[in-house]
Amino acid sequence: MPTRMVPFALSGLMSWPGKVRMGLDLVLPRGGAATGGPEGAAGPALDESLGDFVRRRLGREALQRIAEPIVAGIHAGDPEQMSVRATFPMFLDMEREHRSLILAMLKRRKARQKAAAARAAAFAPVSGGSAQPGAAGTGAPGPKSYFYSFKGGLQDLSDAIVASLPPERLHAGLGVTSMAGCPADCGARAGSAAYTLQLSDGSHLVADAVVLATPAWASGDLLRTVAPLAAEDLSSIEYVTTATVSVAFRADQVAHDLKGFGLVVPRAEDRPVMATTWSSSKFEGRAPEGHVLLRSFLGRAGREAAAQLDDDEMTAVVRTELREVMGISAAPELVEIFRWPRGMPQYRVGHVELVAHIEAAVARVPGIELAGGAYHGIGIGDCLREGSAAAERALEHVRGLPEDEIPLLPPHLPAADGLEE
């Protein structure tokens, strides 16, 4: 949303009619879910597509040139199918509270500036002393951008989690091939509705509680015999296949100044790459001195073919895009490809109600918890919050089980004949 009107008015991103249409947001009344809709139904019970919402508030061109490419870079989704209530509920809140999205953004910007001024005042030079961090000339403490990562990449997070756990409790490199209710003689504690998990190496686990942090389609497959109603709904959550191609160049091979964080491509331009991040501009330490690192994203809802090419074809596509869009014709010094088959969950219209239905069905099955990016947010922070909450609920369930004198079997059991499938 533009909050600096003069730079936006002078930009060539949109036509003048498109800019004027965006400006009508300042005078348009509330509508859609913010008012309960034309039938006057309760607002929170309604949903609409992100495409409908943006067109209604800001116009068709704003959807095509701004909203769609940005949300594609986040969700790899189609705004005509995406639920605004599930993906950007703050937009509904802004419309409900302030009527105009532009007014809401201006008020929020003013509040941020006020908070920044308060921080700067708190770190102002003390009388007779030197400036403290954040004083005038040094900048108030706070982030330089909205983007955060780990110095060594996101693997730092998973490595830290692994390092914090007892190694004897970890079974890396194994898949769960099936899950079923535990037979009476499986060794679970008395009073537990325990489960057996068949592993890909032929062994199995016996568990009082299970947290499924797998994609919704995988969780649905595992719960078919344990929670069939939840399994059916889980399997209905659609996923998109995506891929990333990271390429490194010498800095002198790239004429573009790489000021900013990258570029996004509108769906209307019908190009195979939906976005390219300038990784070495976005985060420090991503490329050695004299080099730059770029990462292109392929695959979006309805257009997954580019993410399913082989490595050579995918590299050729990215090189063509970088040449045509950024003027980079040199051969990259490094190419790394990562594929995410069925990796991006799609929050379609009605997603909030669907998830509520899934969670109600799972709640009827003791000891089963769901976590991950398919339900309440795809961001790392969302997944961490959901995972922590699911683990706490699982622990609470186990703590509430009756104690017995039968010693618990080790968590990793050898394969047994006749194990319930």
N, C-alpha and C positions, 0 to 999 in steps of 0.2 A: 504494500500500500504506500503511495507517495505521501510523504509528510513535508517535503521541501518542494514547494509548488513551482518555483521558477526553474530549477534544473529539470524537473519533469516536463514542464511546458516546452522547454527548448530541446529536449531529447528527440531523436528520430525513431524511438522505439514504437510509437503509435502515431496514427494519423490524427489530424486536428479534430475530425468528427469523433474519433474514438476517445480522445482526451476530454472533449466536451461531454460525451456520454458518461464517462467516469465521474466527471464533476457533478452530474445530476444526483449522485449518491448523497450529496449534501442536503438535498431537498426532498428526496423520496421518502415516503412513509415506511414504517415497518411493514414486513410482509412475511409470508411463509410461516416457518416454525416459530418465529419471534412473536407472532400475534396469535398463534393457534391455527393459522391457515384460513382459507376462505370460508370453511364451514364452521369456524369458531371452536374447533376441538382444542383440547389442552395442548399448549405449546410443546412441553417436554415429550409428549407422546408422538410427535410428528418427526418426519425426516424428509430430506430432499437431497437430490444429488448436488455435488459441489458445482457441477456445470450450471444447473438451474439457479443455484444461489448466486454465483458470480455474475451470470447474465442479468439476473434480476437487480442486483445492486450496482454493478459496474459496467455492464454491457458485454456484447459478444466479442469485441476486439480485445478487451482486457482479459477475457477468458483465454482467447487463443494466443495472445502475445505475452501474457504475464503469468496468469494463474496455472494454465495447463503445463507449460514446460517446467515450472518450479515444482509442482506436485508430482510430476512424472519423475523428476530427479529424486524425490523422497520415497514415493510409494510405487513407482513404475506403473501407475494406474491410469485409468480413463476417467476423467472428471464427470463424464456423463453417467457413470456407474457408481462412483465413489460416494459414500455417505458423508455429508458435511457434518452431521452430528457425531459420527465416530472418528473422523479424521481431523476436523478443525472446529471443535465445539466452541472455541473462543470467538469465532466469527458470529455464531448465533448469540453468544453472550454480549458481544459488542453491539449487535443490532438491537437486541432487547433492551440494553441499558442506555445506549446513546443514540439509537435510531440510525445514525450515519456511521459507516465504517471509517471514513476519512476523519470525521470529528473524533471518533474513539481513538484513532491512532495519534492524532494531534494531542489529545489530552494525555495519552500514555507517554508520548514523547516529552511533554512538559513535566510529567511526574518523574520521569527518568532523569531529566536535567536537574530537577530540584534535588533528587536524591544524590546525584553526582556532586552537586555543589555542596551538599551537606557533608559528603565524604571528604571533599577537598578541604572544607573548613576544619574538619576534625584532624586533618594532617597538616594544617598550616604551620609555618615556622613559629616556634615558641619565642617569647620575648628574650632578646639577647642571645639566642641560640641559632643553630643552623637549621636549614630546612629538613623536615622529616620526609619519609617516603610519601609521595603523592602531593607534595607541596607544589606551588606554582613553579613551572619550568620543568618539573619532573613528571607531572601527570598524576592524577588521583589513582589510587590502587584500583584495580579492576581489570577485566579482560580487554584485550585489544580487538577481539572479534567475538562472534557468537559461536565459533567453532572450537571444539576441544578434542584432544586425542592424547595418546600416550607417546612418550618420546621414542619408544621402541616399536610403536605400532600397537594395534588393538590386541595382538597376542600377549602383550604385557599383562593384560587383565586376566586372560585365561591361565597364563603361567602363574600369576599370583594366587589365583583360586586353587590351582592344583597344589602349589607349594604349601598352602595353609591346611591341607587335608592329610590325614594319616595315609601313607602310601598303601598300607595293607587293605584299605577300604576302597581303593580305586581299581577299576577294571577297564583300562583304556583299550580302544581298538575292538571292542565287542559290540555287536548289535543285539537288540532284543527282537526275536523273531515271532514270539507269541506271548500272550498273557492270559491267565485263567484263574478262576477261583481255586484256592488251595484245597487239595483232598484232605479228608479227615486225618490221615496218618502222615501228613507232610512234615510234621515237626513244629508247626507254629504254636504259639502260646495259646492256652485255653481262652476262649472268649473272643479271639481275634478273627475277623473276616479276612484272613490272609490271602496272599496271591502268589502264584508261581510265575516266574518270568523265564521262558526258555531263551537261552543265549545262542549266539551264532556259532560258538565253539562246541555245542552239544551239552554244555552244563546248564544249570538253572539256579535261580535265586528264589528264596522264600522271603516274603516281605509283609510286614503288618500294614505298611502304607507305601504308596507309590506316587511320586511326583512326575508327571509326564511333561517334560519341557521340550518335547519334540514338535515338529510342525503339526498343524491340525489334522492333515490327512494321515500322518503316521499315527497320531494319537487315536484317530478314528479306527484305523486298522487294528490297533492293539486292544481297543475296548469293545470290539464287536460282540464278544461273548459275555463280558463283564457288565457293560452298560450300553446295550444296543441302541437305546433312544439317543443318548449323547453321541454315540459313534456315527449315527446317520447325519446328525446336524454338523458334527465336526468335519465330516467328509464333504459337506456342501460348501465349505469355505474355499474359495478358489485361490489359486496361487499362480504367479507369473515367473517364468524362467528368465534369468538375467545373467549377464557376464560382465566382467571388468577386464580391460586391457591396459596395463601400465607400460608406458614407454619412456625411455630416458634419452636425452639428447645433450650434446655439448651446448652450452649457453650461446656460443657464437653461431650455432646452426638455427637458432630461433630468433627471428626478427621481431616478433611480437614482444611488447614490454611485460606481459604477464602481470600487469597491475590488477589486482582483484583476486578472486578465488576460482574463476572458471567461467564456463558458459553452459547454457541450457538451450535445447533446440525445440521449438514448437512442433507439435504433432503435424500441423498443417504443412510443414516444409517437407515431410515425408522422407526424412533422412534416417539411415540405419543407426546412427549414434544419437542417443537422447541427451547426453550431457558429457562434458569433459571437465574434470577438476584439475586445476594447476596445483598439484600436490606440494611442490616445493615452494610455492608462494603461500599456500594455505597454512602449512606447518613448517616450523624450523626443523632442520636435520633430516629432511626427506631425500636430499640429494647432496653429493659432495660439492665442494667449491668448483665453480666453473661448469656445472651441469644443472639441468632442470628435469623434473619428473612430472609427467602428465598421466592422468588416468581417465580413460573413456569408458562410458557405460552403454551397454547394448541390451535391448530387450525391454519392452513395455507392454502393457495390456493390449491384446489384439495384434501385436507386432513383435512376436518372439523369434522370428526366423533368424535374425541377425545374431541372436545369442546361442543359436544351435549350429552355427558354422564350425568347421574344423579350425584348428589353430592357424594354419596358413591363410585360410580365407578371412578369418576374423582380423588377423594382423593387417592384411591387405585393405580391408574395409576401413579400419581405423587410420591407416596411413593416408588413404584417399581423402577421408574426412578432414584430417589435420592439414593436408595440403590445400584443399579447397576452402576451408573455413579460416585457418590460421596462417596459411602460407608456408607451412613447414614441409619442405621437400626432401630433407636429408633422411637417410636410413637411421633408425634408432639404434643406439648402442646397447640397449637392453629392452627385452619384451617379456612381460609376465602376464599370464592369462589365468583368471580365476572364474570358475563357472558356478552358478547357483541354480541348479535345476529345481523347479517348483519351490523357489526359495523366498518369494515375496508375497505375503498374504494380502488379499484384496478385501478392503472394508467396503462392501457394497451397501447400497441403500437398504436399511433394515438390519444392519450389522449389530447395533446395540441390542435389539430385541433378540436376535439370533444367539448372541453370546449369553444373554440372561437365561434363555431357554436351555442352552448347553450347561451352564453352571448349575441351574436348578436340577437337571437330570443327574449330573455328577454328584451333587450334594446328597442324593439318595443312596449313593454307593459308598459305604464307609471306607475311609483310608485312601481314596483316590483324589488327587489334586492336579490341576492344570496350570501351566505357566508358559510364557513365551510371547512371541510377537503377534500371534493371531487374534488376540482378544481385546486388549485395552491400550495398545500402542506399540509401534514397531521400533522405537528408539531404544538404545542401550539402557538408559535410565528407566524406561518403562519396564523392560525385561528384568532388570535387577530388582525393582520394586515388586513385581509380580512373583519372581522366583523366591525372594525372601519371605513374602507373605504366604506363599504356598508351602514353603518349608516349615514355617511356624505352625500352620494349620495341621500339617502332617505330624509334627512333633506333639502337638496338643492331642491329636487323636491317639497316638501311641501311649502317651503318658496316662491317658484315661482308660487304657485297657487293664483288666484285672491281672494282678500278679499271680504267677503260679510257680510251682517248684520244678517244672520241667525246664532244664537248661536249653536256651535257644541254640539252634544249630548255627554253624558258621554261615555267613551270608552267601558264600559262594560254594554251592554244592555240586558234587559230581552228577553226571546225567543218570537218570533212573528210568528203568523200563516202566511203561505204563503211565508216564507222566501225562496228566490231563492236558489236552490240547485246547 
